[in-house]
Amino acid sequence: MMIAVNTEILVDVWQHLLTDPRKSWVLFEHGTCVVLTAPDGDLAEQATEILREFGPVYAGSPAGDFGVIDVKDADGWVVTGHHQDVLTYVAPDEPSGQENFAVGMCGRSKRHRDGTELHVVHVEDRRGPAGPV
């Protein structure tokens, strides 16, 4: 059973985990974050295009693969997929168990929902003003 995590908590978690001041990111409704290593134009649109391609799960393909990272700086886990900049947060009370398989399946399911629903809830634009010319 997936428990909804509120947006404010998700934003706080991702702000805590993604500390590189040069990395902009976009958060989707179910906890999937797309890190934009080369942000350009409308960040929500850029992230949505990435998640549209790399979010949905197709069994038997690389889209079904996942990895689980036990984060030290926050409660819960980050679940990776087949795109290195698409990450999904799983809170400690969400998976049906604490083992990596249950956590990974929960995160993969959340990534799939985000990749098909594509509902942006937060944009963290860390593009600063242009440096000295």
C-alpha positions as CSV (number, residue, x, y, z in Angstrom):
1,M,0.0,0.0,0.0
2,M,1.4,3.4,-1.0
3,I,0.9,6.2,1.5
4,A,0.8,9.7,0.0
5,V,3.7,11.9,1.1
6,N,2.9,15.6,1.2
7,T,4.6,17.9,-1.3
8,E,6.2,20.1,1.4
9,I,7.9,17.0,3.0
10,L,9.1,15.9,-0.5
11,V,10.5,19.3,-1.3
12,D,12.3,19.4,2.0
13,V,13.8,16.0,1.5
14,W,15.0,16.8,-2.0
15,Q,16.5,20.1,-0.9
16,H,18.4,18.3,1.8
17,L,19.6,15.6,-0.6
18,L,20.4,17.7,-3.6
19,T,22.9,20.2,-2.2
20,D,24.9,21.0,-5.4
21,P,24.0,24.7,-6.0
22,R,24.5,24.3,-9.7
23,K,21.9,21.5,-10.1
24,S,18.3,22.5,-10.9
25,W,15.6,19.9,-10.4
26,V,11.9,19.3,-10.8
27,L,9.7,17.3,-8.4
28,F,6.7,15.3,-9.5
29,E,3.6,14.5,-7.5
30,H,4.6,11.0,-6.3
31,G,8.2,11.8,-5.3
32,T,10.1,11.4,-8.5
33,C,12.8,14.1,-9.0
34,V,14.4,14.9,-12.3
35,V,17.8,16.5,-11.9
36,L,18.7,18.8,-14.7
37,T,22.4,18.8,-15.3
38,A,22.0,21.1,-18.4
39,P,19.0,23.2,-17.5
40,D,17.7,25.2,-20.5
41,G,14.5,27.1,-21.0
42,D,11.4,26.0,-19.1
43,L,12.6,23.6,-16.5
44,A,9.2,21.9,-15.9
45,E,8.9,21.2,-19.7
46,Q,12.5,19.9,-19.9
47,A,11.9,17.6,-16.9
48,T,8.5,16.4,-18.1
49,E,10.0,15.3,-21.5
50,I,12.7,13.4,-19.6
51,L,10.2,11.7,-17.3
52,R,7.8,11.0,-20.1
53,E,10.5,8.9,-21.8
54,F,12.3,7.5,-18.7
55,G,9.5,7.2,-16.1
56,P,7.0,4.6,-17.3
57,V,7.9,1.0,-16.5
58,Y,7.9,-1.7,-19.2
59,A,8.5,-5.1,-17.7
60,G,11.4,-7.0,-19.2
61,S,13.1,-3.8,-20.4
62,P,15.7,-1.5,-18.8
63,A,12.7,0.6,-17.7
64,G,11.8,-2.1,-15.2
65,D,15.2,-2.1,-13.5
66,F,15.9,-0.2,-10.3
67,G,18.5,0.3,-7.7
68,V,18.0,1.3,-4.0
69,I,20.1,3.8,-2.2
70,D,19.9,4.0,1.6
71,V,20.4,7.7,2.1
72,K,22.3,8.7,5.2
73,D,21.1,12.3,5.4
74,A,17.3,11.6,5.4
75,D,14.9,8.9,6.5
76,G,13.9,6.7,3.6
77,W,15.5,5.6,0.4
78,V,16.2,6.9,-3.1
79,V,15.3,4.5,-5.9
80,T,17.2,4.8,-9.2
81,G,16.1,3.7,-12.7
82,H,17.5,3.5,-16.2
83,H,18.2,7.3,-16.4
84,Q,20.8,8.5,-13.9
85,D,19.1,11.8,-13.3
86,V,15.6,10.4,-12.5
87,L,15.3,9.6,-8.8
88,T,12.4,8.6,-6.7
89,Y,12.1,9.1,-2.9
90,V,10.5,6.4,-0.8
91,A,9.6,7.3,2.8
92,P,10.1,4.7,5.6
93,D,6.3,4.1,6.0
94,E,5.6,3.6,2.3
95,P,6.9,0.2,1.2
96,S,5.3,-3.1,2.4
97,G,8.7,-4.1,3.8
98,Q,12.1,-2.6,4.6
99,E,14.1,-4.9,2.3
100,N,15.6,-3.5,-1.0
101,F,13.1,-5.4,-3.2
102,A,10.0,-4.0,-1.5
103,V,11.6,-0.5,-1.4
104,G,12.6,-0.7,-5.1
105,M,9.2,-1.9,-6.2
106,C,7.5,0.9,-4.3
107,G,9.8,3.5,-5.9
108,R,9.5,2.0,-9.4
109,S,5.7,2.1,-9.0
110,K,5.9,5.8,-7.9
111,R,8.2,6.6,-10.9
112,H,5.7,4.9,-13.2
113,R,2.8,7.0,-11.9
114,D,4.9,10.1,-12.2
115,G,6.0,9.2,-15.7
116,T,2.5,8.7,-16.9
117,E,0.6,11.4,-14.9
118,L,3.4,14.0,-15.3
119,H,2.2,16.4,-12.6
120,V,4.9,18.8,-11.6
121,V,4.6,20.0,-8.0
122,H,7.9,22.0,-7.5
123,V,10.7,23.5,-9.6
124,E,14.0,24.2,-8.0
125,D,15.7,26.6,-10.4
126,R,19.3,27.0,-9.4
127,R,20.5,28.7,-12.5
128,G,22.1,31.8,-11.1
129,P,22.8,35.0,-12.8
130,A,25.5,34.8,-15.5
131,G,28.9,35.1,-14.1
132,P,31.5,37.8,-14.9
133,V,31.9,38.4,-18.6
